[in-house]
Amino acid sequence: MDFRGISDTITVIPVVKDDSSNIISVGVNVDSITGPDILVTKLDSGGSVEWQHTYSRAGFNRDQAIAVAIDAKCSIYVAGVLYSS
């Protein structure tokens, strides 16, 4: 799977499927500078990456996604923790 240049360790956690059979996954991208960051990825129905976003608090912190959901309007909701040192 192509993760668009992300070269550090990636761990995928929960996934959901929308009405168009696209997959939204949340997980952790371990970056050598910012530490573990929340990673949200959208895959099309063929498994190709449509987009990715990472969320991180400033500094080297352990940020973690716990759950993902999609509503009737295909809005994406991610639950997680942004730790602060």
ChimeraX commands (.cxc) that place a marker at each C-alpha (Angstrom):
marker #1 position 0.00,0.00,0.00 radius 0.5
marker #1 position 1.35,3.45,-0.92 radius 0.5
marker #1 position 1.33,5.86,2.01 radius 0.5
marker #1 position 2.57,8.85,-0.03 radius 0.5
marker #1 position 6.11,9.17,1.21 radius 0.5
marker #1 position 5.54,8.42,4.88 radius 0.5
marker #1 position 8.63,6.43,5.72 radius 0.5
marker #1 position 8.32,5.89,9.48 radius 0.5
marker #1 position 6.43,3.07,11.18 radius 0.5
marker #1 position 2.65,3.03,10.62 radius 0.5
marker #1 position 0.08,1.13,12.69 radius 0.5
marker #1 position -3.53,1.06,11.45 radius 0.5
marker #1 position -6.32,0.74,14.00 radius 0.5
marker #1 position -10.11,1.16,13.33 radius 0.5
marker #1 position -11.71,1.42,9.87 radius 0.5
marker #1 position -15.15,2.33,8.51 radius 0.5
marker #1 position -16.70,2.15,5.05 radius 0.5
marker #1 position -18.80,4.95,3.53 radius 0.5
marker #1 position -21.76,4.66,1.12 radius 0.5
marker #1 position -19.39,4.65,-1.89 radius 0.5
marker #1 position -17.33,1.75,-0.46 radius 0.5
marker #1 position -14.42,4.06,0.38 radius 0.5
marker #1 position -12.50,3.06,3.50 radius 0.5
marker #1 position -11.50,5.52,6.23 radius 0.5
marker #1 position -8.81,4.22,8.57 radius 0.5
marker #1 position -7.24,5.81,11.61 radius 0.5
marker #1 position -3.98,4.81,13.15 radius 0.5
marker #1 position -0.60,6.03,14.27 radius 0.5
marker #1 position 2.27,7.37,12.19 radius 0.5
marker #1 position 5.46,7.26,14.26 radius 0.5
marker #1 position 7.54,10.26,13.21 radius 0.5
marker #1 position 11.15,10.55,14.35 radius 0.5
marker #1 position 10.69,14.26,15.21 radius 0.5
marker #1 position 7.15,14.57,16.61 radius 0.5
marker #1 position 6.68,11.02,17.91 radius 0.5
marker #1 position 3.48,9.02,17.38 radius 0.5
marker #1 position 0.88,11.12,15.52 radius 0.5
marker #1 position -2.75,10.41,14.59 radius 0.5
marker #1 position -3.02,9.30,10.96 radius 0.5
marker #1 position -6.32,9.41,9.03 radius 0.5
marker #1 position -6.35,7.79,5.58 radius 0.5
marker #1 position -9.09,7.55,2.94 radius 0.5
marker #1 position -8.83,4.67,0.48 radius 0.5
marker #1 position -11.05,4.43,-2.59 radius 0.5
marker #1 position -13.06,1.29,-3.29 radius 0.5
marker #1 position -10.07,-0.13,-5.21 radius 0.5
marker #1 position -7.71,0.33,-2.26 radius 0.5
marker #1 position -5.79,3.37,-3.58 radius 0.5
marker #1 position -5.00,6.22,-1.18 radius 0.5
marker #1 position -7.20,9.26,-1.90 radius 0.5
marker #1 position -5.82,11.40,0.93 radius 0.5
marker #1 position -4.07,11.29,4.29 radius 0.5
marker #1 position -3.91,13.70,7.21 radius 0.5
marker #1 position -1.81,13.59,10.35 radius 0.5
marker #1 position -2.66,15.33,13.60 radius 0.5
marker #1 position -0.04,16.11,16.19 radius 0.5
marker #1 position 0.44,18.29,19.22 radius 0.5
marker #1 position 3.64,20.34,19.16 radius 0.5
marker #1 position 6.71,18.53,20.47 radius 0.5
marker #1 position 7.48,14.85,20.85 radius 0.5
marker #1 position 4.20,13.45,22.20 radius 0.5
marker #1 position 2.25,10.19,21.91 radius 0.5
marker #1 position -0.94,11.12,20.02 radius 0.5
marker #1 position -3.39,8.29,19.42 radius 0.5
marker #1 position -6.64,7.70,17.50 radius 0.5
marker #1 position -9.10,5.41,19.22 radius 0.5
marker #1 position -12.18,5.34,16.95 radius 0.5
marker #1 position -13.58,6.61,13.65 radius 0.5
marker #1 position -17.17,7.10,12.46 radius 0.5
marker #1 position -18.99,8.48,9.42 radius 0.5
marker #1 position -22.42,10.15,9.55 radius 0.5
marker #1 position -25.20,10.20,6.92 radius 0.5
marker #1 position -23.58,13.21,5.18 radius 0.5
marker #1 position -20.21,11.39,5.00 radius 0.5
marker #1 position -18.61,13.66,7.58 radius 0.5
marker #1 position -15.75,11.90,9.33 radius 0.5
marker #1 position -15.34,11.90,13.12 radius 0.5
marker #1 position -12.16,10.73,14.82 radius 0.5
marker #1 position -11.89,10.17,18.57 radius 0.5
marker #1 position -8.48,10.10,20.15 radius 0.5
marker #1 position -6.01,11.64,22.52 radius 0.5
marker #1 position -3.45,14.39,21.91 radius 0.5
marker #1 position -0.97,14.11,24.74 radius 0.5
marker #1 position 1.04,17.07,26.00 radius 0.5
marker #1 position 4.31,16.94,27.88 radius 0.5
marker link #1:1,2 radius 0.2
marker link #1:2,3 radius 0.2
marker link #1:3,4 radius 0.2
marker link #1:4,5 radius 0.2
marker link #1:5,6 radius 0.2
marker link #1:6,7 radius 0.2
marker link #1:7,8 radius 0.2
marker link #1:8,9 radius 0.2
marker link #1:9,10 radius 0.2
marker link #1:10,11 radius 0.2
marker link #1:11,12 radius 0.2
marker link #1:12,13 radius 0.2
marker link #1:13,14 radius 0.2
marker link #1:14,15 radius 0.2
marker link #1:15,16 radius 0.2
marker link #1:16,17 radius 0.2
marker link #1:17,18 radius 0.2
marker link #1:18,19 radius 0.2
marker link #1:19,20 radius 0.2
marker link #1:20,21 radius 0.2
marker link #1:21,22 radius 0.2
marker link #1:22,23 radius 0.2
marker link #1:23,24 radius 0.2
marker link #1:24,25 radius 0.2
marker link #1:25,26 radius 0.2
marker link #1:26,27 radius 0.2
marker link #1:27,28 radius 0.2
marker link #1:28,29 radius 0.2
marker link #1:29,30 radius 0.2
marker link #1:30,31 radius 0.2
marker link #1:31,32 radius 0.2
marker link #1:32,33 radius 0.2
marker link #1:33,34 radius 0.2
marker link #1:34,35 radius 0.2
marker link #1:35,36 radius 0.2
marker link #1:36,37 radius 0.2
marker link #1:37,38 radius 0.2
marker link #1:38,39 radius 0.2
marker link #1:39,40 radius 0.2
marker link #1:40,41 radius 0.2
marker link #1:41,42 radius 0.2
marker link #1:42,43 radius 0.2
marker link #1:43,44 radius 0.2
marker link #1:44,45 radius 0.2
marker link #1:45,46 radius 0.2
marker link #1:46,47 radius 0.2
marker link #1:47,48 radius 0.2
marker link #1:48,49 radius 0.2
marker link #1:49,50 radius 0.2
marker link #1:50,51 radius 0.2
marker link #1:51,52 radius 0.2
marker link #1:52,53 radius 0.2
marker link #1:53,54 radius 0.2
marker link #1:54,55 radius 0.2
marker link #1:55,56 radius 0.2
marker link #1:56,57 radius 0.2
marker link #1:57,58 radius 0.2
marker link #1:58,59 radius 0.2
marker link #1:59,60 radius 0.2
marker link #1:60,61 radius 0.2
marker link #1:61,62 radius 0.2
marker link #1:62,63 radius 0.2
marker link #1:63,64 radius 0.2
marker link #1:64,65 radius 0.2
marker link #1:65,66 radius 0.2
marker link #1:66,67 radius 0.2
marker link #1:67,68 radius 0.2
marker link #1:68,69 radius 0.2
marker link #1:69,70 radius 0.2
marker link #1:70,71 radius 0.2
marker link #1:71,72 radius 0.2
marker link #1:72,73 radius 0.2
marker link #1:73,74 radius 0.2
marker link #1:74,75 radius 0.2
marker link #1:75,76 radius 0.2
marker link #1:76,77 radius 0.2
marker link #1:77,78 radius 0.2
marker link #1:78,79 radius 0.2
marker link #1:79,80 radius 0.2
marker link #1:80,81 radius 0.2
marker link #1:81,82 radius 0.2
marker link #1:82,83 radius 0.2
marker link #1:83,84 radius 0.2
marker link #1:84,85 radius 0.2
view
